[in-house]
Amino acid sequence: MSEVIKNRYEFVVLFDVENGNPNGDPDAGNMPRIDPESGLGLVTDVCLKRKIRNYVETVKEDEQGYKIYIKEDVPLNRSDRTACESVGIKETEDKKVTEALKKLKKSDPDVDLKLKNYMCENYYDIRTFGAVMTTFVKASLNCGQVRGPVQIGFARSIDPVISQEVTITRVAITTEKDAENKSTEMGRKSIVPYALYRAEGFISANLARKTTGFTEEDLELLWDAIINMFENDHSAARGKMAVRELIVFKHSKELGDCPAYKLFDAVEVTRKEEIEYPRKYQDYIVEVHNDRIPDSVEVQRMI
């Protein structure tokens, strides 16, 4: 792999949705998430990281060093056991694995570091976002919680959104009994007619060096994943979603040159004055105020 990153980064992602539900709220009948006070739409950090993980898994296909830890239908303990096997523990039952780890810790004080390094080297999402590995937590090992260098906040829409319920009909009837009484079935789906969302993220070179070993190659893959995170994830429920802007701020040193908020404030997204109800990306103006950004910080618009 390439060398560990040496510069701090911040980034701003702008993405939009048209006639779809970008992130359903299970506590509200899977309707689009909305801030109840402001009416602004929300997309969780967990949702965005899921898209990134899915893209990396699609592109790398479990290539060595690019496995995904948080994935569908794979219990976390199963992945944890691969690390245990690397230090000589062959047990398969969770309780026995925990006991074996506690015993090994007494004879090998460095087992925490060995397990953490194994997981970071083999799993891209742990190297990137960190993870809580319950097998190691139960064994009282210090490597159970790994804090990743890449952190992403909730995405928030630029303007308030309206969640619209659309009634749909289906000509196929579920059961024979129902078919005797009706010829169609009714259903509902929730959509946002249009919304532009903004998410902000942070990349710590300090944590990359000290904790996970996040590399320059990993960073390039992250940018690629963010730009394309919706391209292989289309569905009828989500409508048309696309990443419109990825604005990256590169500091000149590991700990950075200025507070992150100053860089985020330099990116201004406004709706055009003549537009009352935005329905496309071109209804907005995106400006990066370079005069507010220190000369030592490099700005790059990736799209």
N, C-alpha and C positions, 0 to 999 in steps of 0.2 A: 504493500500500500504506500501511498504518497505520505509526505510529512504532515504532522499535526498543524492545524491552522494557527496562525500567530497574530491575527488581527481580530478585534471585536467588530461585530456587524449588528446593524438593525435593518429591518426591512418593512415595507408597506405593501400589502397585496390588495388590489381592487378586483372584485369579481361580481358578476351580475347573474340574475335569474330572470327568466321570462316564462310566465305561465307554468310555474312549478313550485314545489315545496322544497326549499334548500335544506331544511333541517327540522323535522317534525318533533313536536313536544309530546312525549308519551303521557304526560300528566294532563294534557289538554286535547285528548282524542287525536293525537298526531298532527294537530294543526301547526302551521309555521310558528316558530318561537318569536314572541314579541315582548318588548319591554312595556309593561302595563302603564307606566307613567308617561313615557315619551312617545309611545307608539312605534318606536324604531324596531326594525327586525333584527333578530339575533341568530348567529350561527356559532355553536360552541367550538372551543379549541379541540375537543375530542373528535368532533366530526371532521374538522380540517386535517387533523393528524391521521385519521383513518384513511382519508383520500391519498395522503402522501404514502402511507404504508402500502396501500393497495397498488399504487403506481410502481413503487420500488419492487414489490413482489412480482408484478407483471413483467417488468423489464429484466430483472435479475434472475427470476425463476430459481430461487434458493441457491444461487451461486455462493461459493465459499466466502464467508465474510459479509454476506448480504441477506441472511435469513431474517425473517420477521418474527418477533417474540409474541406480540399481541395479534393473534390471527384467529379466524373463525374455525371452530371445530377442533382446535388443538389446545388441550388443557395446559396451563402454565407449568404445572408440576412436571409434565412430560419433558418440556424444554429444559427445566431446571436439572432434571436427572442426567441430561447429556453432559452438563458441567460436572456433576458429581462423578460420572464415569471417568472424566479426564483426570480426576485426582484419586482414582482407584476404588470408588464406591460402586458396587454392582447391584445393590439392593433395588427392588422395584416398588415395594410398599412404602407409602409416605412416612409412616411411623418409624420404620426401620431405617429409612434414609436419614431422618432427623437425628436418630440416636447415633448413627454412624458418623454423621457430621460433627456432633458434639464430641464424640470420642476422638475423631481425627484432629479436632482443634487443639486438644490437649497435647498431642504429639507433634503437631505441625502448626506453629503460630502464624505461618504465612498462608494458610489455606484460604482465608478471606480474600486476600489479594489475588490468589490463583484463580478462584472462582469468578471474581469480578472481571478479571482480565479475559478469561475465557468467554464470558457472556458478552462483553463489549467487543471483542474481536470477531465474534461469530454472528452477532445480531445487530443489524443496521439500526433498527429503531431504538435499541438500548443505547447504542453509541451516540445516537442523535437526541432522543427525548428523555433518556433515562427510564427507570422502571422500578417497581416494587416486586421483588422476587420472594414470594411467601415461603417457599421451601427453606431459604436461607434465613429469613426472619424468624421462623419457628425454631431454628437451630441456634438462635441468638448470635448469628454471625454479623459482622459489621458490613458485609457486602450486600445485605438484603435490600437496601434502598440505594439506588444509584441516581444521582441528580444529573440530568442531561444538559448539555450546553445550549440546545435549541429549545426555546420556549415561545409559544404562540398564544396570544390572547383571543378572547371572543371577537368575532366579526360583528360589526354593527352597521346597519344600513345608513346611508347618507340622509335619506328622507323617511318620514313615517310610512309604514306599509299597511295595506289593507288585506287581511286574509279573506279570500273569497271562496265560498263553498259552491262547487259545481255539482249538480245532480246528473248522474249518468245512468243509462239503461243497458241491460245485457239480455240478449235474446236466448242465451243458454240458461235453462232452469236447473237448479241444484239437484232436486230429488224428483222421483216419479210422482209422488203424492202432490208436490207443488205444481207439477206440470198439468195436473187435472184441473187446477183452478186459475192458472195464469199463464201467459205466454212470454212475459218479460220479468226481469227483476231489476229493482232500483238500487242505486248505490250513490255514494258521495265521495268527492275528493277535494282537498283544500289546496288552493294555489295562491301565489302572489303574482298579480299581473305583471309587475316589473319592479325590481329593486336593485340598486347598486350597493354592495357591501364593502366595508373596509376592515381589514385585519392588520394587526401590527405584531412584529416578532423580534426576538432578541437572540443573538448568538454570542456566547461567552467563550473567548479563546482561552481564558484562564481555566474554566472547567474542562474544556477539551484537553488541555495539557495535563491537568492534575488528575482527572477522573476517567474519562471515557476514550480518549485518543481519537476524537473526531478529526478527520483529515481534510486536506484540500480536495481530494477526490470525492469524499463524502459530501462536501459543500457543493460541488458542481452537480452532483446527483440530486441534492436537495433543491437547488434552483430549478433543475429540469422537472422534478416531481411537482413543485408548486405551480409552475407554468402549465403543466399538462394534467393536473390532478383531476380535472373533470372530463378530459377527452376520452378516457376509457371507462367512464362511470356513468354514462347516460342512461336514463330510465324515464318512463312515462310520468312517474310521480314527480321527478325533479325538474321536468321541463327542459328548457335550454339554459345551461349554465356554462360560463366561460370565465377564465382569468383574463382580465383586461390590462392590468398593470402590475409589474413587480419592480418596485423601486428599492434599490439596495444602497445602504450607506456603509462604507468600509473605513474604519478608523485606521490610524497610522501605527497603533500599538495595541498590545494585548488588553490593557485596561481601558482603552478608549480615550478620546480627546474632548468629549463634552457629554452632558447628560442626554439620554435618549429622547426625552420629551422635546428638546429643542429641534431635533431632526424630524420628529413626527410632526411638529407644528409647522415645519417648513413645507409640508405637503398639504396643499389646500384643494379640496374638492367641492365645487359649487354647482348648483343647478343654474342653467341659463335663465336669464330674467324673463324671457318671453314664454318659457315652458311652465305650464301649471301642473300638468300630470306627466311626469317623465315616463317614457315607454321604451327608451333605447339609450345605449351608452353615450351616443352623440348628443344627448340632451344635457350632458354635464361638461364642465371644464375642469381639467386636472392641471394644477400648476405646482412646480417645484421652485420655491424661492431660494435660489442659490446664495443670495446676499445674507441669508440667515444661517448659513451653514459654514462652519470653520473651514479654512483653506486646507487644513490637514485631513479633512474627511472627504473621501472620494465618493461621488454619487454616480450611480449607474442605473439607467432605466432598461431593464432586461427585455421588455416587450415594447 
